[in-house]
Amino acid sequence: MSSHSRPLGEFDLIERFFKASSDSPRKNLDQAIGLGIGDDCALINPPADQEIAITSDMLVEGRHFFEGADPALLARKALAVNLSDLAAMGAKPLAFTLAISLPTVDETWLEGFSKGLFAIAKEYSCPLIGGDTTAGPLTISITALGSIPKGKAIRRSGANPHEDIWVSGTLGDARLTLAALRHEINLDANDLKQIQHRMHQPTPRVELGILLRDVASAALDVSDGLLGDLSHILHQSQVDAEIHLDCIPKSATLRKQDPFIQNQFAACGGDDYEICFTAPTNQRERIQEISNSLQLPITLIGKSLPKKADREKIYLIDASGNPLNDAEAKPFLKSFDHFAS
């Protein structure tokens, strides 16, 4: 911590590290932002034909990130995971608020954090418009706002039987990175270098979400594991699903692992922040066009089915085209639970 004639107080901290760096002057903000940082509340003026999407995510040291994590990367991820939620509904980022609890006022840490935060905020045209700071265990809570044309939000409840199930990018690298850092798996240093950004610097698929507004019937972002998250779509849409494990897209690095590890990390690893969505089969050509335009792989991994029982179910198919029984499928159907022991 650098030396000062007096320690930084809450308002000094906000002024130095957050207000001064933000796009708070009215002339620099989107017309939808009536007032940014500097008053009791920010003011939003959405166009009459738009709805506001709101999402919040919290990152807690020791639970969501390692102690001593790079503050710039941590800031980027904190905003990225919220932008990923907006992307899943087809919303365009509008603004965000930040509430942060700090054990100490470490100016070097805050400089790195604010630099990383405002870099991604600028990249996605999503200014900081307010928030709060307090003393306590290191905890970062962001609320992001997005705008979307009325009636165009992609909800989890829109899937129908006999539709395609797709996912963007590749899955499992964040989980593989975590396994390497925890020494659960021995990973070559070059391989770790190739994939570690997937855990520390996830890419919110904002452009994809916007392009899927008139294509996808249901969608969500993959944060707690593909199949666990997909079950939320199935529950809210009242459908079942058939998923081909070998079709789940995996990086070349993950494919070096044992096939069981490959499929388990890709199916339920979490922290991928890709978009999983359903769409009618007649949208396949359009989805390929979107994939080409974004230079982003979008992979068909299965289909939705009519619901057979009271509880929705995912039927898993192996590389030979054979269905897995319940015991065989169980290791792939887990998802991350913040309150699990």
PENOR-V497485 format. One line per field, one symbol per residue. burial: b if it has 9 or more other ideal C-beta (glycine too) atoms within 8 Angstrom, else e. A space follows every 50 residues. Layout:
BEGIN
burial = ???
END
This chain:
BEGIN
burial = eeeeeeebeeeebbbbbbbeebbbeeeebeebbebbbeeeebebebeeeb bbbebbbbbbbeeebeeebebbbbbbbbbbbbbbbbbbbbbbbbbbbbbb bbeebebeebbbbbbbbbbbbeebebbbbbbebbeeeebbbbbbbbbbee ebbbebebbbeebbbbbbbbbbbbbbbbbbeeeebebeeebbeebbebbb bbebbbebbbbbbebbbbbbbbbbbbbbbbbbbbebbebbbbbbbebbbb bebbeebeeebbbbbbbbbbbbbbbbbbbeeebbeebbebbeebebebbe bbbbbebeeeebbbbbbbeeeeebeeeebebbbebbeeeee
END
